[in-house]
Amino acid sequence: MAFAQTFEQILPPPPAPQILSNFEGVQNSSIAFADVDRDGDQDVLITGGSGDMNGGTMDGEGAKAILYLNDGKGNYTEDTGTPFEGVQNGSIAFADIDGDNDQDLFVTGGGDSHNSMANLY
């Protein structure tokens, strides 16, 4: 027996603004959700390239790692104070690696300087 699931964009209930966020678009990307700021809601990290297929992205230029914090109502704001190096064509994962009850982050991929990276934060 096959099951099909229908997905639709999730919007916060009125009177909240009906726009979740202005997420920056990237290519060759990866995303991961975790409660980074420990406030009970899911934040999101997006990595990828900001160039185009004939320019930046394929050459490793414009690699990004952008953390968006959720305010609990579905509104996301970019956290500009992160130490994350931008990557593309990679993978990201959150887990409590060191057992200190907060989320650690493992990031792999290609950076702006055309090198492969694997960083644990």
All heavy atoms as an XYZ file, in Angstrom:
886
protein
N       0.844     -1.164      0.000
C       0.000      0.000      0.000
C       0.900      1.242      0.000
O       1.795      1.367      0.811
C      -0.884     -0.022      1.254
C      -1.784      1.156      1.342
S      -2.806      1.250      2.844
C      -3.396     -0.378      3.093
N       0.669      2.135     -0.925
C       1.468      3.355     -1.041
C       0.761      4.517     -0.350
O      -0.452      4.634     -0.403
C       1.695      3.690     -2.502
N       1.541      5.335      0.302
C       1.014      6.526      0.956
C       1.650      7.741      0.301
O       2.843      7.767      0.038
C       1.346      6.533      2.451
C       0.644      5.461      3.217
C       1.276      4.267      3.495
C      -0.652      5.638      3.639
C       0.646      3.264      4.198
C      -1.300      4.651      4.350
C      -0.649      3.451      4.628
N       0.863      8.750      0.063
C       1.378     10.002     -0.491
C       1.151     11.101      0.527
O       0.111     11.152      1.172
C       0.658     10.343     -1.790
N       2.134     11.937      0.686
C       2.006     13.056      1.601
C       2.018     14.334      0.799
O       2.798     14.481     -0.136
C       3.143     13.078      2.611
C       3.035     14.251      3.553
C       3.792     14.045      4.834
O       4.183     12.938      5.158
N       3.988     15.109      5.561
N       1.157     15.254      1.161
C       1.082     16.547      0.511
C       1.749     17.578      1.406
O       1.503     17.614      2.609
C      -0.386     16.951      0.267
O      -1.005     15.929     -0.505
C      -0.472     18.272     -0.453
N       2.594     18.403      0.824
C       3.285     19.441      1.575
C       2.814     20.807      1.101
O       2.533     21.013     -0.074
C       4.797     19.340      1.364
C       5.397     18.120      1.971
C       5.559     16.968      1.221
C       5.798     18.111      3.297
C       6.113     15.829      1.769
C       6.351     16.982      3.855
C       6.510     15.837      3.096
N       2.748     21.740      2.039
C       2.441     23.125      1.703
C       3.285     24.029      2.576
O       3.758     23.621      3.639
C       0.949     23.431      1.876
C       0.455     23.254      3.290
C      -1.037     23.501      3.409
O      -1.814     22.838      2.707
O      -1.396     24.355      4.227
N       3.504     25.262      2.127
C       4.297     26.201      2.895
C       3.606     26.490      4.218
O       2.398     26.711      4.272
C       4.508     27.497      2.118
C       5.433     28.464      2.831
C       5.703     29.708      2.014
O       5.084     29.946      0.998
N       6.638     30.505      2.475
N       4.386     26.494      5.291
C       3.849     26.757      6.623
C       4.000     28.240      6.915
O       5.092     28.786      6.830
C       4.596     25.937      7.685
C       4.454     24.451      7.392
C       4.102     26.286      9.080
C       5.337     23.572      8.241
N       2.900     28.861      7.259
C       2.905     30.286      7.596
C       2.440     30.466      9.030
O       1.603     29.714      9.517
C       1.981     31.048      6.653
C       2.354     30.980      5.170
C       1.282     31.627      4.325
C       3.694     31.631      4.928
N       2.970     31.467      9.734
C       2.515     31.722     11.091
C       1.079     32.232     11.087
O       0.639     32.834     10.113
C       3.485     32.789     11.604
C       4.045     33.430     10.397
C       4.008     32.403      9.307
N       0.337     31.982     12.156
C      -1.054     32.448     12.197
C      -1.130     33.970     12.291
O      -0.235     34.597     12.836
C      -1.607     31.799     13.465
C      -0.421     31.529     14.313
C       0.734     31.289     13.367
N      -2.200     34.559     11.746
C      -2.384     36.007     11.880
C      -2.492     36.359     13.362
O      -2.921     35.533     14.133
C      -3.707     36.270     11.159
C      -3.895     35.083     10.273
C      -3.220     33.937     10.954
N      -2.068     37.491     13.814
C      -1.713     38.688     13.044
C      -0.245     38.740     12.651
O       0.230     39.768     12.206
C      -2.036     39.817     13.999
C      -1.728     39.253     15.337
C      -2.116     37.788     15.239
N       0.519     37.658     12.831
C       1.933     37.661     12.448
C       2.060     37.899     10.949
O       1.179     37.527     10.180
C       2.576     36.333     12.822
N       3.176     38.488     10.533
C       3.394     38.669      9.095
C       3.353     37.318      8.384
O       3.773     36.311      8.931
C       4.794     39.271      9.012
C       5.109     39.770     10.373
C       4.283     38.979     11.332
N       2.829     37.293      7.202
C       2.683     36.036      6.467
C       3.909     35.697      5.637
O       3.824     34.967      4.668
C       1.420     36.089      5.598
C       0.150     36.165      6.414
C       0.010     34.981      7.362
O      -0.008     33.840      6.960
N      -0.072     35.259      8.646
N       5.050     36.242      6.014
C       6.311     35.909      5.373
C       7.207     35.296      6.427
O       7.458     35.893      7.462
C       6.979     37.158      4.762
C       6.075     37.768      3.707
C       8.348     36.813      4.201
C       6.551     39.099      3.185
N       7.656     34.078      6.193
C       8.490     33.404      7.183
C       9.867     34.040      7.280
O      10.363     34.295      8.346
C       8.653     31.923      6.825
C       7.442     31.063      7.097
C       7.709     29.639      6.630
C       7.092     31.070      8.562
N      10.494     34.242      6.185
C      11.830     34.806      6.193
C      12.248     35.136      4.781
O      11.641     34.688      3.822
C      12.824     33.817      6.796
O      14.110     34.365      6.803
N      13.294     35.864      4.707
C      13.891     36.153      3.419
C      15.188     35.354      3.343
O      16.276     35.904      3.397
C      14.147     37.658      3.285
C      14.555     38.032      1.888
O      14.361     37.268      0.955
N      15.143     39.203      1.755
N      15.065     34.016      3.266
C      16.248     33.165      3.191
C      17.025     33.465      1.918
O      16.441     33.632      0.854
C      15.854     31.683      3.187
C      15.199     31.217      4.452
C      13.888     30.796      4.447
C      15.903     31.197      5.645
C      13.274     30.348      5.603
C      15.303     30.755      6.809
C      13.989     30.333      6.792
N      18.343     33.514      2.045
C      19.174     33.730      0.874
C      19.238     32.447      0.051
O      19.494     31.369      0.589
C      20.583     34.142      1.289
C      21.462     34.446      0.106
C      22.790     35.069      0.505
O      22.900     35.589      1.618
O      23.698     35.038     -0.334
N      19.012     32.564     -1.236
C      19.072     31.408     -2.117
C      20.510     31.011     -2.404
O      21.369     31.869     -2.597
N      20.782     29.711     -2.392
C      22.111     29.187     -2.703
C      21.974     27.944     -3.575
O      20.899     27.345     -3.654
C      22.913     28.862     -1.427
C      23.289     30.119     -0.675
C      22.155     27.905     -0.529
N      23.063     27.562     -4.211
C      23.112     26.359     -5.045
C      24.096     25.379     -4.424
O      24.915     25.763     -3.595
C      23.609     26.682     -6.441
C      23.069     27.942     -7.040
C      23.665     28.180     -8.391
O      23.203     27.620     -9.362
N      24.689     29.005     -8.456
N      24.044     24.121     -4.893
C      24.977     23.108     -4.392
C      24.979     23.151     -2.869
O      26.006     23.315     -2.239
C      26.375     23.328     -4.950
C      26.386     23.401     -6.454
O      25.735     22.606     -7.122
N      27.100     24.365     -7.007
N      23.791     23.000     -2.296
C      23.558     23.384     -0.917
C      23.205     22.222      0.005
O      22.980     21.100     -0.429
C      22.431     24.410     -0.875
O      21.267     23.859     -1.456
N      23.156     22.571      1.293
C      22.731     21.649      2.334
C      22.067     22.472      3.436
O      22.419     23.635      3.640
C      23.943     20.894      2.893
O      23.545     19.912      3.814
N      21.090     21.873      4.127
C      20.467     22.544      5.269
C      20.354     21.566      6.422
O      20.321     20.347      6.225
C      19.067     23.122      4.948
C      18.056     22.006      4.700
C      19.131     24.086      3.792
C      16.637     22.493      4.734
N      20.310     22.117      7.631
C      20.088     21.303      8.829
C      19.375     22.159      9.866
O      19.673     23.343     10.019
C      21.404     20.775      9.386
N      18.431     21.532     10.557
C      17.683     22.198     11.618
C      18.181     21.715     12.976
O      18.489     20.536     13.146
C      16.192     21.890     11.508
C      15.507     22.574     10.366
C      15.427     21.960      9.122
C      14.942     23.831     10.522
C      14.796     22.578      8.058
C      14.315     24.465      9.462
C      14.241     23.835      8.234
N      18.241     22.637     13.947
C      18.586     22.307     15.333
C      18.203     23.501     16.200
O      18.127     24.636     15.721
C      20.070     22.014     15.476
N      17.982     23.257     17.473
C      17.693     24.338     18.416
C      19.018     24.895     18.924
O      19.467     24.591     20.022
C      16.832     23.833     19.572
C      16.407     24.947     20.511
O      16.627     26.137     20.187
O      15.859     24.628     21.580
N      19.646     25.717     18.107
C      20.983     26.233     18.385
C      20.997     27.154     19.599
O      21.899     27.090     20.431
C      21.542     26.964     17.147
C      22.870     27.623     17.438
C      21.678     25.986     15.992
N      20.008     28.028     19.728
C      19.990     28.993     20.824
C      19.239     28.492     22.060
O      19.033     29.229     23.011
C      19.438     30.340     20.356
C      18.058     30.225     19.720
O      17.457     29.136     19.760
O      17.597     31.234     19.165
N      18.846     27.232     22.051
C      18.209     26.538     23.182
C      16.975     27.258     23.725
O      16.767     27.348     24.925
C      19.222     26.300     24.293
C      20.310     25.350     23.875
C      21.134     24.925     25.039
N      22.351     25.732     25.089
C      23.287     25.608     25.982
N      23.167     24.727     26.930
N      24.355     26.354     25.946
N      16.132     27.740     22.796
C      14.901     28.396     23.216
C      13.657     27.572     22.900
O      12.536     28.051     23.012
C      14.796     29.796     22.609
C      14.710     29.778     21.085
O      14.827     28.688     20.484
O      14.534     30.852     20.499
N      13.849     26.314     22.474
C      12.721     25.416     22.261
C      12.177     25.369     20.847
O      11.204     24.669     20.595
N      12.772     26.115     19.908
C      12.302     26.055     18.517
C      13.484     25.751     17.598
O      14.639     25.862     17.983
C      11.589     27.341     18.095
C      12.402     28.591     18.366
O      13.624     28.590     18.116
O      11.824     29.577     18.821
N      13.167     25.353     16.387
C      14.177     24.905     15.440
C      14.754     26.062     14.628
O      14.035     26.765     13.929
C      13.579     23.867     14.488
C      13.146     22.587     15.183
C      14.348     21.834     15.731
O      15.231     21.435     14.990
N      14.372     21.640     17.041
N      16.065     26.245     14.744
C      16.808     27.198     13.934
C      17.314     26.436     12.705
O      17.235     25.207     12.661
C      17.961     27.770     14.758
C      17.475     28.306     16.110
O      16.573     29.164     16.111
O      17.974     27.851     17.148
N      17.845     27.140     11.715
C      18.291     26.457     10.496
C      19.615     27.032     10.005
O      19.824     28.245     10.036
C      17.215     26.519      9.381
C      16.942     27.949      8.937
C      17.595     25.644      8.193
N      20.507     26.131      9.594
C      21.759     26.512      8.953
C      21.675     26.118      7.488
O      21.279     24.993      7.160
C      22.950     25.810      9.601
C      24.306     26.121      8.973
C      24.721     27.560      9.246
C      25.369     25.164      9.488
N      22.017     27.049      6.617
C      22.006     26.817      5.176
C      23.415     27.056      4.646
O      24.017     28.086      4.944
C      21.017     27.770      4.465
C      19.604     27.571      5.019
C      21.064     27.562      2.958
C      18.597     28.576      4.495
N      23.944     26.098      3.888
C      25.237     26.278      3.240
C      25.070     26.117      1.737
O      24.150     25.442      1.280
C      26.289     25.269      3.742
O      25.877     23.951      3.407
C      26.514     25.394      5.235
N      25.961     26.733      0.976
C      25.918     26.591     -0.474
C      26.646     27.734     -1.157
O      27.214     28.603     -0.504
N      26.606     27.731     -2.473
C      27.284     28.738     -3.263
C      26.334     29.817     -3.732
O      25.182     29.551     -4.050
N      26.845     31.035     -3.789
C      25.996     32.151     -4.196
C      26.220     32.573     -5.642
O      25.512     33.419     -6.143
C      26.238     33.360     -3.292
O      27.574     33.788     -3.396
N      27.194     31.985     -6.307
C      27.485     32.360     -7.682
C      26.540     31.671     -8.654
O      25.595     30.999     -8.265
N      26.825     31.822     -9.946
C      26.024     31.118    -10.940
C      26.845     29.971    -11.519
O      28.040     29.867    -11.299
C      25.524     32.059    -12.038
C      26.642     32.744    -12.783
O      27.635     32.072    -13.131
O      26.531     33.950    -13.034
N      26.208     29.101    -12.259
C      26.871     27.901    -12.746
C      28.018     28.201    -13.715
O      28.908     27.412    -13.880
C      25.862     26.958    -13.416
C      24.807     26.434    -12.460
S      25.496     25.643    -10.997
C      25.946     24.064    -11.682
N      28.004     29.371    -14.333
C      29.083     29.739    -15.244
C      30.133     30.610    -14.561
O      31.148     30.895    -15.129
C      28.519     30.501    -16.452
C      27.618     29.629    -17.282
O      27.925     28.472    -17.509
N      26.493     30.173    -17.694
N      29.822     31.014    -13.339
C      30.741     31.909    -12.634
C      31.189     31.328    -11.314
O      31.925     30.358    -11.267
N      30.689     31.909    -10.227
C      31.204     31.602     -8.912
C      31.055     30.191     -8.402
O      32.014     29.591     -7.950
N      29.876     29.625     -8.457
C      29.627     28.389     -7.737
C      30.501     27.235     -8.183
O      31.076     26.544     -7.376
C      28.144     27.984     -7.858
O      27.363     29.036     -7.320
C      27.861     26.734     -7.072
N      30.629     27.006     -9.459
C      31.415     25.865     -9.929
C      32.893     26.042     -9.631
O      33.625     25.091     -9.521
C      31.186     25.636    -11.420
C      29.754     25.238    -11.751
S      29.171     23.816    -10.827
C      30.140     22.524    -11.570
N      33.351     27.264     -9.465
C      34.756     27.536     -9.175
C      35.039     27.648     -7.682
O      36.160     27.921     -7.291
C      35.194     28.844     -9.843
C      35.188     28.725    -11.360
O      35.392     27.602    -11.847
O      34.971     29.733    -12.021
N      34.044     27.465     -6.828
C      34.252     27.537     -5.395
C      34.175     28.933     -4.827
O      34.527     29.155     -3.681
N      33.712     29.892     -5.593
C      33.599     31.256     -5.098
C      32.195     31.480     -4.549
O      31.234     30.892     -5.017
C      33.876     32.247     -6.218
C      35.275     32.131     -6.764
C      35.491     32.963     -8.005
O      34.612     33.773     -8.350
O      36.530     32.794     -8.630
N      32.090     32.316     -3.559
C      30.784     32.652     -3.019
C      30.203     31.617     -2.080
O      29.001     31.579     -1.866
N      31.041     30.754     -1.482
C      30.558     29.748     -0.536
C      30.037     30.432      0.724
O      30.640     31.374      1.216
C      31.671     28.761     -0.198
N      28.899     29.945      1.217
C      28.246     30.572      2.362
C      27.858     29.540      3.413
O      27.639     28.375      3.095
C      26.992     31.311      1.923
C      27.283     32.447      0.977
C      26.040     33.264      0.723
C      26.350     34.455     -0.140
N      26.943     35.551      0.584
N      27.759     30.005      4.646
C      27.174     29.257      5.753
C      26.375     30.277      6.557
O      26.947     31.161      7.191
C      28.237     28.594      6.620
N      25.059     30.190      6.479
C      24.198     31.206      7.089
C      23.291     30.544      8.116
O      22.520     29.635      7.795
C      23.336     31.905      6.023
C      24.217     32.455      4.901
C      22.504     33.016      6.658
C      23.442     32.891      3.676
N      23.382     31.010      9.359
C      22.527     30.516     10.436
C      21.372     31.480     10.628
O      21.581     32.684     10.788
C      23.316     30.390     11.734
C      22.526     29.945     12.959
C      21.985     28.522     12.780
C      23.372     30.048     14.217
N      20.152     30.937     10.591
C      18.946     31.722     10.846
C      18.332     31.250     12.158
O      18.090     30.057     12.338
C      17.931     31.543      9.716
C      18.355     32.122      8.394
C      18.993     31.336      7.448
C      18.116     33.463      8.083
C      19.380     31.856      6.224
C      18.504     33.987      6.855
C      19.135     33.183      5.936
O      19.514     33.703      4.725
N      18.072     32.193     13.066
C      17.459     31.885     14.352
C      15.961     32.092     14.278
O      15.486     33.107     13.759
C      18.063     32.759     15.453
C      19.574     32.627     15.639
C      20.071     33.611     16.692
C      19.959     31.198     16.000
N      15.218     31.129     14.810
C      13.755     31.144     14.828
C      13.297     31.864     16.097
O      13.778     31.558     17.189
C      13.268     29.700     14.813
C      11.774     29.559     14.714
O      11.021     30.503     14.931
N      11.336     28.362     14.415
N      12.346     32.779     15.968
C      11.839     33.497     17.140
C      10.712     32.750     17.849
O      10.125     33.254     18.791
C      11.379     34.904     16.771
C      10.128     34.937     15.911
O       9.596     33.867     15.534
O       9.680     36.057     15.589
N      10.385     31.550     17.405
C       9.313     30.762     18.014
C       7.979     30.951     17.339
O       7.027     30.229     17.624
N       7.887     31.911     16.441
C       6.648     32.178     15.714
C       6.821     31.902     14.224
O       5.972     32.274     13.430
C       6.207     33.626     15.937
C       5.895     33.934     17.376
C       5.541     35.388     17.554
C       5.316     35.673     19.024
N       5.194     37.099     19.283
N       7.944     31.277     13.865
C       8.194     30.979     12.459
C       8.912     32.076     11.711
O       9.065     31.998     10.499
N       9.357     33.100     12.408
C      10.118     34.177     11.787
C      11.599     33.925     12.031
O      12.003     33.670     13.168
C       9.725     35.537     12.377
C       8.255     35.816     12.183
O       7.772     35.870     11.069
N       7.545     35.967     13.290
N      12.405     33.983     10.985
C      13.822     33.690     11.070
C      14.643     34.945     10.809
O      14.336     35.723      9.914
C      14.210     32.616     10.047
C      13.681     31.259     10.399
C      12.385     30.881     10.055
C      14.457     30.350     11.083
C      11.888     29.630     10.388
C      13.978     29.091     11.410
C      12.697     28.745     11.061
O      12.210     27.508     11.402
N      15.714     35.109     11.607
C      16.622     36.239     11.474
C      18.038     35.706     11.345
O      18.439     34.814     12.101
C      16.536     37.153     12.718
O      15.186     37.563     12.898
C      17.433     38.373     12.566
N      18.798     36.255     10.413
C      20.182     35.815     10.239
C      21.025     36.174     11.458
O      20.974     37.303     11.948
C      20.785     36.455      8.985
C      22.200     36.002      8.717
C      22.805     36.590      7.454
O      22.061     37.178      6.648
O      24.025     36.467      7.288
N      21.791     35.210     11.953
C      22.756     35.437     13.030
C      24.096     35.722     12.360
O      24.719     34.828     11.798
C      22.851     34.209     13.932
C      23.813     34.403     15.087
O      24.538     35.422     15.117
O      23.846     33.522     15.968
N      24.531     36.964     12.414
C      25.749     37.360     11.707
C      27.013     37.137     12.527
O      28.109     37.376     12.035
C      25.670     38.844     11.294
O      25.473     39.637     12.462
C      24.538     39.076     10.307
N      26.884     36.636     13.751
C      28.051     36.453     14.610
C      28.558     35.023     14.688
O      29.125     34.635     15.701
N      28.392     34.241     13.629
C      28.836     32.846     13.675
C      30.263     32.710     13.152
O      30.711     33.510     12.327
C      27.920     31.939     12.832
O      28.043     32.290     11.463
C      26.473     32.054     13.286
N      30.981     31.674     13.592
C      32.349     31.446     13.110
C      32.419     30.527     11.891
O      33.503     30.163     11.459
C      33.003     30.751     14.312
C      31.888     29.939     14.886
C      30.652     30.806     14.721
N      31.271     30.148     11.327
C      31.226     29.113     10.299
C      31.834     29.587      8.983
O      31.481     30.645      8.479
C      29.791     28.647     10.044
C      29.031     28.314     11.295
C      27.719     28.716     11.443
C      29.620     27.598     12.324
C      26.998     28.408     12.585
C      28.915     27.291     13.469
C      27.603     27.695     13.602
N      32.721     28.756      8.428
C      33.253     29.016      7.095
C      32.246     28.535      6.068
O      31.647     27.473      6.227
C      34.569     28.270      6.883
C      35.724     28.832      7.678
C      37.017     28.137      7.314
O      37.422     28.213      6.129
O      37.600     27.520      8.206
N      32.063     29.304      5.009
C      31.134     28.928      3.962
C      31.626     27.728      3.165
O      32.825     27.595      2.927
N      30.705     26.861      2.786
C      31.019     25.701      1.944
C      29.913     25.502      0.927
O      28.805     26.014      1.073
C      31.192     24.399      2.759
C      32.373     24.493      3.696
C      29.928     24.037      3.503
N      30.216     24.738     -0.087
C      29.223     24.289     -1.057
C      29.575     22.867     -1.459
O      30.663     22.389     -1.154
C      29.177     25.218     -2.251
C      30.507     25.406     -2.951
C      30.415     26.501     -3.970
O      29.395     26.689     -4.598
N      31.494     27.242     -4.150
N      28.626     22.199     -2.102
C      28.815     20.798     -2.468
C      29.220     19.980     -1.249
O      30.112     19.143     -1.319
C      29.878     20.649     -3.567
C      29.470     21.314     -4.844
O      28.353     21.123     -5.318
N      30.344     22.116     -5.401
N      28.584     20.246     -0.120
C      28.973     19.594      1.120
C      27.793     19.045      1.891
O      26.699     18.866      1.356
N      28.038     18.829      3.146
C      27.028     18.289      4.044
C      27.224     18.918      5.414
O      28.351     19.269      5.792
C      27.182     16.769      4.129
O      26.135     16.211      4.878
N      26.114     19.076      6.150
C      26.172     19.632      7.495
C      25.298     18.794      8.416
O      24.289     18.239      7.981
C      25.730     21.117      7.536
C      24.346     21.303      6.909
C      26.741     21.989      6.837
C      23.853     22.744      6.913
N      25.710     18.684      9.673
C      24.926     17.915     10.643
C      25.153     18.466     12.041
O      26.280     18.807     12.419
C      25.320     16.442     10.605
N      24.055     18.554     12.804
C      24.110     18.952     14.208
C      24.013     17.717     15.086
O      23.248     16.793     14.792
C      22.929     19.873     14.553
C      23.055     21.271     14.018
C      22.377     21.646     12.872
C      23.827     22.214     14.674
C      22.462     22.946     12.388
C      23.919     23.511     14.193
C      23.238     23.878     13.055
N      24.762     17.703     16.186
C      24.678     16.656     17.213
C      25.445     17.157     18.427
O      26.332     18.014     18.308
C      25.265     15.351     16.711
N      25.138     16.616     19.587
C      25.879     16.962     20.801
C      27.079     16.024     20.899
O      27.060     15.028     21.609
C      24.988     16.850     22.029
C      25.697     17.276     23.299
O      26.811     17.837     23.215
O      25.151     17.030     24.388
N      28.143     16.345     20.198
C      29.326     15.495     20.097
C      30.072     15.374     21.424
O      30.524     14.301     21.803
C      30.299     16.038     19.012
C      29.610     16.120     17.648
C      31.577     15.215     18.947
C      29.179     14.804     17.080
N      30.210     16.485     22.142
C      31.026     16.481     23.358
C      30.233     16.288     24.648
O      30.785     16.372     25.744
C      31.873     17.757     23.441
C      31.052     19.019     23.329
O      29.809     18.957     23.354
O      31.656     20.096     23.201
N      28.931     16.008     24.548
C      28.121     15.689     25.722
C      27.876     16.842     26.678
O      27.595     16.627     27.851
N      27.934     18.086     26.182
C      27.724     19.244     27.062
C      26.316     19.823     26.961
O      26.057     20.925     27.418
C      28.767     20.319     26.783
C      28.663     20.900     25.377
O      27.850     20.385     24.566
O      29.392     21.860     25.087
N      25.401     19.062     26.355
C      23.986     19.433     26.242
C      23.712     20.629     25.343
O      22.708     21.316     25.512
C      23.359     19.652     27.627
C      23.329     18.381     28.422
O      23.004     17.316     27.905
N      23.692     18.473     29.695
N      24.612     20.904     24.420
C      24.290     21.864     23.361
C      24.719     21.290     22.021
O      25.485     20.331     21.947
C      24.886     23.255     23.614
C      26.402     23.293     23.543
O      27.044     22.307     23.152
O      26.969     24.344     23.883
N      24.197     21.871     20.963
C      24.417     21.347     19.624
C      25.793     21.741     19.093
O      26.163     22.915     19.117
C      23.335     21.865     18.670
C      21.947     21.383     18.993
C      21.829     19.883     18.796
O      22.128     19.357     17.733
N      21.394     19.191     19.829
N      26.531     20.746     18.636
C      27.767     20.976     17.912
C      27.436     20.826     16.423
O      26.377     20.316     16.065
C      28.830     19.967     18.347
C      29.065     20.042     19.857
O      29.412     21.129     20.339
O      28.874     19.022     20.534
N      28.336     21.255     15.574
C      28.076     21.258     14.139
C      29.280     20.712     13.393
O      30.413     21.118     13.652
C      27.803     22.699     13.671
C      27.665     22.931     12.177
C      26.429     22.219     11.616
C      27.601     24.422     11.879
N      29.021     19.788     12.475
C      30.067     19.270     11.592
C      29.742     19.720     10.173
O      28.620     19.505      9.694
C      30.149     17.746     11.676
C      31.389     17.185     11.052
C      32.634     17.440     11.603
C      31.322     16.401      9.917
C      33.792     16.927     11.037
C      32.466     15.883      9.337
C      33.710     16.141      9.903
N      30.708     20.370      9.515
C      30.517     20.928      8.173
C      31.595     20.376      7.247
O      32.787     20.437      7.574
C      30.615     22.475      8.202
C      30.449     23.052      6.809
C      29.611     23.070      9.165
N      31.177     19.846      6.104
C      32.125     19.406      5.086
C      31.766     20.064      3.763
O      30.623     20.476      3.559
C      32.094     17.877      4.889
O      30.805     17.500      4.381
C      32.370     17.151      6.187
N      32.725     20.161      2.869
C      32.457     20.704      1.547
C      33.644     21.461      1.005
O      34.739     21.417      1.561
N      33.410     22.178     -0.077
C      34.452     22.980     -0.712
C      34.283     24.438     -0.365
O      33.182     24.970     -0.392
N      35.388     25.086     -0.043
C      35.352     26.491      0.333
C      35.757     27.413     -0.795
O      36.041     26.984     -1.913
N      35.806     28.698     -0.487
C      36.154     29.711     -1.484
C      37.565     29.545     -2.040
O      37.837     29.919     -3.160
C      36.032     31.113     -0.884
C      34.600     31.598     -0.877
O      33.766     31.027     -1.598
O      34.324     32.570     -0.153
N      38.468     28.990     -1.252
C      39.857     28.878     -1.696
C      40.121     27.556     -2.420
O      41.264     27.116     -2.510
C      40.803     29.044     -0.510
O      40.516     28.063      0.470
N      39.052     26.920     -2.928
C      39.154     25.696     -3.727
C      39.713     24.514     -2.935
O      40.344     23.640     -3.506
C      39.999     25.933     -4.989
C      39.519     27.085     -5.807
N      38.423     27.006     -6.626
C      39.974     28.352     -5.913
C      38.230     28.178     -7.210
N      39.151     29.002     -6.796
N      39.526     24.531     -1.619
C      40.014     23.426     -0.816
C      38.848     22.680     -0.187
O      37.794     23.233      0.039
C      40.966     23.940      0.277
C      40.274     24.913      1.213
O      39.439     25.710      0.797
N      40.634     24.886      2.479
N      39.078     21.418      0.095
C      38.073     20.620      0.797
C      38.206     20.892      2.293
O      39.312     21.040      2.809
C      38.299     19.140      0.525
O      38.112     18.871     -0.839
N      37.056     20.958      2.968
C      37.056     21.248      4.393
C      36.221     20.224      5.142
O      35.247     19.697      4.616
C      36.481     22.648      4.654
C      37.333     23.774      4.182
S      36.734     25.368      4.784
C      35.308     25.592      3.768
N      36.600     20.005      6.382
C      35.805     19.243      7.337
C      36.052     19.899      8.683
O      37.121     19.751      9.267
C      36.227     17.779      7.344
N      35.056     20.683      9.162
C      35.221     21.464     10.397
C      34.173     21.081     11.425
O      32.988     20.959     11.093
C      35.102     22.963     10.098
C      36.232     23.473      9.232
O      37.345     22.994      9.299
N      35.930     24.451      8.396
N      34.625     20.923     12.661
C      33.738     20.661     13.788
C      33.698     21.910     14.656
O      34.727     22.429     15.066
C      34.236     19.458     14.598
C      33.414     19.060     15.811
C      32.009     18.639     15.397
C      34.093     17.929     16.560
N      32.477     22.394     14.903
C      32.287     23.595     15.733
C      31.556     23.195     17.005
O      30.650     22.398     16.975
C      31.442     24.638     15.001
C      32.071     25.145     13.723
C      31.769     24.558     12.494
C      32.949     26.214     13.747
C      32.328     25.042     11.309
C      33.512     26.695     12.567
C      33.189     26.104     11.362
O      33.741     26.586     10.192
